[in-house]
Amino acid sequence: MARYQSVGITGANGVVGRVLMKGLAGEYQLKAFTRRPVDFPSTLVNFEQASEVRGAFAGLEAVIHLAADPSPAAPWESVREHNLEGIYQVCEECVRSGVKRLIFASTNHTQHGNTIRTTPETLDPRKRLHMRLSDPPNPDSLYAVSKLFGENIGKLYSQQQGLEFIGLRIGWIVEANTPLVMRGTPAEDYLRAMFLSHRDCVAAHRCALEVDTRYLLAYVVSDNDRRVFDLEETRRALGFAPQDDAETYFTEVP
């Protein structure tokens, strides 16, 4: 039997949310949360509003928190409202409702300042780095700063409130499930390094629901030949062994 059966997914209408709603169905009892009505059953919640969040997680054992402004170009007002206030309210409600585990969608952008070329969605391919989770953060945007805040508030709640917290530094997942969508664009090198396939995304979140831990950070990217993250610690601590590689998509096309 799974460690946690009843799982809420906030931001369930985003790319990651839809992949997880499909990929984890049948294994877990999933409850979707969205900001607005969508084409599948969901509970409507604005997670920056304390009055709407209160009671939302009743009966849940784990929450996967994806809801946020996902843009590296997001302005401060949006980051403050949707990302900072949002994760705070989610942590508070997890404690109130007795949620045992919070899985937080962090981002590769927390360290992408080391590899950025011109914008947060470009990468300098000359920098052949294999960054580690213990390396100092180097955020490339206010969005990235907000995700570092999420990782740290999760640490606080894990230590002081007993909330199990797993922060996943997610790469780049695209709806089409192929890195070829950015072929020939300035973002191609970035996607080839950070690509996360749908299969690997589901596997990583399954590991996050099952692993025995109190607090953990991990990289969630596919096993890309051009990756800039060292995945050994993630493999060991999270048990996540990605199967896909962005380069295979480029070798299979003329």
C-alpha positions as CSV (number, residue, x, y, z in Angstrom):
1,M,0.0,0.0,0.0
2,A,1.2,3.5,-0.8
3,R,2.6,5.6,2.1
4,Y,-0.1,8.3,1.4
5,Q,-3.3,7.5,-0.4
6,S,-5.2,10.8,-0.3
7,V,-3.4,13.4,-2.2
8,G,-4.3,17.0,-3.1
9,I,-2.8,18.7,-6.2
10,T,-2.9,22.5,-6.3
11,G,-2.6,24.2,-9.7
12,A,-3.9,20.9,-11.2
13,N,-4.7,22.6,-14.5
14,G,-1.1,23.6,-15.3
15,V,1.2,21.4,-17.5
16,V,2.7,19.6,-14.5
17,G,-0.7,19.3,-12.8
18,R,-2.4,17.7,-15.8
19,V,0.5,15.3,-16.2
20,L,0.3,14.2,-12.6
21,M,-3.5,14.0,-12.6
22,K,-3.3,11.6,-15.4
23,G,-0.1,9.7,-14.4
24,L,-1.0,9.2,-10.7
25,A,-4.7,8.3,-11.3
26,G,-5.5,4.8,-10.1
27,E,-2.6,4.8,-7.6
28,Y,-3.8,7.5,-5.3
29,Q,-7.1,9.2,-4.4
30,L,-6.5,12.6,-6.0
31,K,-8.2,15.9,-5.3
32,A,-7.6,18.7,-7.8
33,F,-7.5,22.4,-6.8
34,T,-7.7,25.1,-9.4
35,R,-8.2,28.9,-9.4
36,R,-11.0,28.8,-12.0
37,P,-13.4,26.2,-13.5
38,V,-11.6,23.7,-15.8
39,D,-12.6,20.7,-17.9
40,F,-12.3,18.2,-15.0
41,P,-13.7,18.1,-11.5
42,S,-11.8,20.5,-9.2
43,T,-12.2,22.5,-6.0
44,L,-11.8,26.3,-6.6
45,V,-9.4,28.0,-4.3
46,N,-7.3,31.2,-4.5
47,F,-4.4,30.0,-2.3
48,E,-3.3,33.5,-1.4
49,Q,-6.7,34.1,0.3
50,A,-6.6,32.7,3.9
51,S,-10.4,32.5,4.1
52,E,-10.5,30.3,0.9
53,V,-7.7,28.0,2.0
54,R,-9.1,27.3,5.5
55,G,-10.5,23.8,5.5
56,A,-9.5,23.0,1.9
57,F,-7.2,20.1,2.8
58,A,-9.5,18.3,5.2
59,G,-9.0,14.6,4.9
60,L,-5.9,14.8,2.8
61,E,-2.6,13.0,3.8
62,A,-0.4,14.8,1.3
63,V,-0.4,17.9,-0.9
64,I,1.5,18.5,-4.1
65,H,1.7,22.3,-4.3
66,L,2.1,23.5,-7.9
67,A,-0.1,26.6,-7.8
68,A,1.9,29.8,-8.4
69,D,2.8,32.4,-11.0
70,P,5.1,30.1,-13.1
71,S,6.8,32.8,-15.2
72,P,10.4,33.8,-14.6
73,A,9.4,37.2,-15.9
74,A,6.7,37.6,-13.2
75,P,6.7,41.0,-11.6
76,W,7.0,41.5,-7.8
77,E,3.3,42.1,-7.2
78,S,2.4,38.8,-8.7
79,V,5.2,36.9,-7.1
80,R,4.4,38.3,-3.7
81,E,0.7,37.5,-4.0
82,H,0.6,34.1,-5.7
83,N,4.0,32.6,-4.7
84,L,5.0,34.0,-1.3
85,E,1.6,34.4,0.3
86,G,0.4,31.2,-1.4
87,I,3.0,28.9,0.0
88,Y,2.6,30.4,3.5
89,Q,-1.1,29.8,3.4
90,V,-0.6,26.3,2.2
91,C,1.8,25.5,5.0
92,E,-0.6,26.9,7.5
93,E,-3.5,24.8,6.2
94,C,-1.4,21.7,6.1
95,V,-0.7,22.0,9.8
96,R,-4.3,22.9,10.6
97,S,-5.7,20.0,8.6
98,G,-3.2,17.4,9.7
99,V,-1.6,16.9,6.3
100,K,1.5,14.8,6.8
101,R,3.5,15.7,3.7
102,L,3.9,18.7,1.5
103,I,5.6,18.3,-1.9
104,F,6.6,21.7,-3.3
105,A,7.2,22.6,-6.9
106,S,10.5,24.5,-6.7
107,T,12.6,25.2,-9.8
108,N,15.9,24.9,-11.6
109,H,15.9,28.7,-11.7
110,T,17.1,28.8,-8.1
111,Q,20.6,28.0,-9.4
112,H,20.3,29.0,-13.1
113,G,22.1,32.2,-12.4
114,N,25.2,30.1,-12.8
115,T,24.4,29.0,-16.3
116,I,22.2,31.8,-17.7
117,R,23.2,33.4,-21.0
118,T,20.9,36.4,-21.5
119,T,17.5,35.6,-20.1
120,P,16.1,33.1,-17.6
121,E,15.1,30.9,-20.5
122,T,18.5,30.7,-22.2
123,L,21.6,28.8,-21.2
124,D,25.3,29.3,-22.0
125,P,26.3,25.9,-23.4
126,R,30.0,26.7,-22.8
127,K,29.4,26.3,-19.0
128,R,29.6,22.6,-18.6
129,L,28.6,22.5,-14.9
130,H,27.3,19.7,-12.7
131,M,25.8,21.7,-9.9
132,R,24.9,20.1,-6.6
133,L,22.0,20.7,-4.2
134,S,24.5,21.9,-1.6
135,D,25.9,24.6,-3.9
136,P,24.9,28.1,-3.0
137,P,21.7,29.3,-4.7
138,N,22.0,31.8,-7.6
139,P,18.4,32.8,-8.5
140,D,17.9,34.3,-12.0
141,S,14.6,36.1,-11.3
142,L,12.1,37.2,-8.6
143,Y,10.3,33.9,-9.5
144,A,13.3,32.0,-8.5
145,V,13.7,34.0,-5.2
146,S,10.1,33.1,-4.4
147,K,10.9,29.4,-4.8
148,L,13.9,29.7,-2.5
149,F,11.4,31.2,0.0
150,G,9.2,28.2,-0.4
151,E,12.1,25.8,0.2
152,N,13.0,27.7,3.4
153,I,9.6,28.1,4.8
154,G,9.2,24.3,4.2
155,K,12.3,23.8,6.3
156,L,10.9,25.9,9.1
157,Y,7.6,24.0,9.1
158,S,9.3,20.6,9.0
159,Q,11.4,21.5,12.0
160,Q,8.9,23.4,14.1
161,Q,5.5,21.8,13.0
162,G,6.5,18.3,12.0
163,L,5.3,18.8,8.4
164,E,7.2,16.5,6.1
165,F,8.5,18.7,3.2
166,I,10.0,17.8,-0.1
167,G,11.1,20.5,-2.5
168,L,11.5,19.5,-6.1
169,R,13.7,21.7,-8.3
170,I,11.9,21.0,-11.5
171,G,13.4,21.4,-14.9
172,W,11.4,22.3,-18.0
173,I,8.4,20.2,-18.8
174,V,6.4,21.0,-22.0
175,E,2.9,20.0,-23.0
176,A,4.2,18.4,-26.2
177,N,6.5,16.2,-24.3
178,T,9.4,16.8,-26.6
179,P,12.4,19.2,-26.5
180,L,12.1,19.6,-30.3
181,V,9.5,22.4,-29.7
182,M,12.4,24.8,-29.0
183,R,14.7,23.5,-31.8
184,G,16.4,26.4,-33.6
185,T,15.3,29.0,-31.0
186,P,17.4,30.8,-28.4
187,A,15.9,28.5,-25.7
188,E,17.1,25.3,-27.3
189,D,20.2,24.8,-25.2
190,Y,18.3,25.6,-22.0
191,L,15.6,23.0,-22.8
192,R,18.1,20.4,-23.8
193,A,19.7,20.7,-20.4
194,M,16.6,21.1,-18.3
195,F,14.1,18.9,-20.2
196,L,11.7,16.8,-18.0
197,S,9.7,14.2,-19.8
198,H,6.1,13.4,-18.6
199,R,7.2,9.9,-17.6
200,D,10.0,11.2,-15.5
201,C,7.8,13.9,-13.9
202,V,5.3,11.3,-12.8
203,A,8.0,9.0,-11.5
204,A,9.7,11.8,-9.5
205,H,6.4,12.8,-7.8
206,R,5.6,9.1,-7.0
207,C,9.0,8.9,-5.3
208,A,8.3,12.0,-3.4
209,L,5.0,10.5,-2.1
210,E,6.7,7.3,-1.0
211,V,10.2,8.2,0.3
212,D,10.9,8.1,4.0
213,T,12.0,11.6,4.9
214,R,11.3,14.7,7.0
215,Y,12.9,17.3,4.7
216,L,14.4,16.8,1.3
217,L,15.4,18.8,-1.8
218,A,15.9,17.1,-5.1
219,Y,16.5,17.8,-8.8
220,V,13.7,16.7,-11.1
221,V,15.1,16.7,-14.6
222,S,15.4,13.9,-17.1
223,D,18.8,12.1,-17.5
224,N,19.9,14.6,-20.2
225,D,23.3,14.3,-21.6
226,R,23.6,18.1,-21.4
227,R,22.2,18.5,-17.9
228,V,23.9,20.9,-15.6
229,F,22.8,19.2,-12.3
230,D,24.5,16.3,-10.6
231,L,21.7,13.7,-10.1
232,E,23.5,11.3,-7.8
233,E,22.3,12.8,-4.5
234,T,18.7,12.9,-5.9
235,R,19.0,9.2,-7.0
236,R,20.2,8.2,-3.6
237,A,18.0,10.3,-1.4
238,L,14.7,10.4,-3.4
239,G,15.1,7.1,-5.2
240,F,14.3,8.9,-8.5
241,A,16.1,7.4,-11.5
242,P,15.1,9.3,-14.7
243,Q,14.7,7.3,-17.8
244,D,14.7,9.9,-20.6
245,D,17.3,12.0,-22.3
246,A,16.6,15.1,-24.4
247,E,19.4,14.2,-26.9
248,T,17.6,11.1,-28.1
249,Y,14.9,13.3,-29.6
250,F,17.4,15.1,-31.7
251,T,19.2,12.0,-32.9
252,E,15.9,10.5,-34.0
253,V,15.0,13.3,-36.4
254,P,16.8,14.1,-39.7
